[in-house]
Amino acid sequence: MNTIVKRLYEGLFLVDSGQAAADWDGINKAIEKVLARGDVEIVSIKKWDERRLAYDINGKSRGTYILTYFRGDPAKIAAIERAVQLSEQIMRVLILRADRMNKEDVEKDTPAMMAERTEAAAKAEAAARAAAAEAKTSAKIKAAKVKAIQERDGKVQDEIEAKEDKEKKTEKSDI
């Protein structure tokens, strides 16, 4: 009876950035299909980063790296690497044993995730500044309207008082 020892592996897949941007789900499915051929248990798949390549690969100068963690039989790693060589969507792969890694290491944020979080924070900050500016402008407009109303009411009150004074003078002159 042979028991298969499944080890934890880290795979870094390189794909064309244009293709990844256009069909992210298709790229993920292609990677999952390659890993399924190796009969592995996928722990995680996430975008690592998009970078300029040191040299062109298949005429491409930019690439998107996809970081995967999976458990599998060491004897089947060569089959996964061969499947990548035959794949038209995946340009390169690097597979390393990752037995030393714990769950926290596997779940760490990638550079792409940190960039997205930073971008989201910047957008939220910009939206907050815009809302504050709009509220400040709105408050200024409201204050100007209140002042205009008060001035108008003051003029009306002055006119009423002037009429009352005139009427009193007219009454006194009639007496």
C-alpha positions, 0 to 999 in steps of 0.5 A, spaced: 500 500 500 503 506 497 501 512 501 502 519 497 505 524 500 502 531 498 507 537 499 505 544 499 508 548 493 508 555 491 507 556 483 509 563 480 505 563 473 507 568 468 502 570 463 501 576 458 498 582 461 494 584 455 491 577 455 490 577 463 487 584 463 482 582 457 480 575 460 482 574 467 477 568 468 480 565 462 487 565 465 485 563 472 481 557 468 487 555 464 492 555 470 487 551 474 486 546 468 494 545 468 494 544 476 488 539 475 492 535 470 497 534 476 492 532 481 493 537 486 489 541 491 489 548 490 490 552 496 490 559 493 490 563 487 492 570 486 495 576 482 502 577 484 503 583 480 504 586 473 511 587 471 516 589 465 520 583 463 527 583 463 527 580 456 521 579 451 518 572 451 514 570 445 514 578 443 511 580 449 515 585 454 510 585 460 507 580 464 502 578 469 505 574 475 500 569 478 502 566 485 499 559 487 499 555 493 497 547 492 498 541 495 500 535 490 504 529 489 512 531 488 512 526 482 507 530 478 510 536 478 514 535 472 507 533 469 505 540 471 511 544 468 510 540 461 503 542 461 505 549 462 510 548 456 505 546 452 500 551 454 499 557 449 496 562 455 502 561 460 508 563 458 513 561 464 512 557 471 516 557 477 514 551 482 518 551 489 517 547 495 513 551 500 513 546 506 516 551 510 511 556 509 505 557 514 498 559 513 499 566 514 505 566 509 500 563 504 495 568 506 500 575 505 498 580 501 501 580 494 504 587 491 498 587 487 493 587 493 497 592 496 497 597 490 489 596 490 488 597 497 492 604 496 489 606 490 482 604 494 484 609 500 486 614 495 480 614 492 476 614 498 480 620 501 479 624 494 472 623 495 472 625 502 475 631 500 470 633 495 465 631 499 468 636 505 469 641 499 462 641 497 459 641 504 463 647 505 461 650 499 454 648 500 454 652 507 457 658 504 451 658 499 446 657 505 449 662 509 449 667 503 442 666 502 440 667 509 444 673 509 440 675 503 433 673 506 435 677 513 437 683 509 431 683 505 427 682 511 430 688 514 429 692 508 421 690 509 421 691 516 424 698 515 419 700 510 413 697 514 416 702 520 417 708 515 409 707 513 407 706 520 411 713 522 408 716 516 401 714 518 402 716 525 404 723 522 398 723 518 394 722 524 397 727 528 396 732 523 389 730 522 388 732 529 
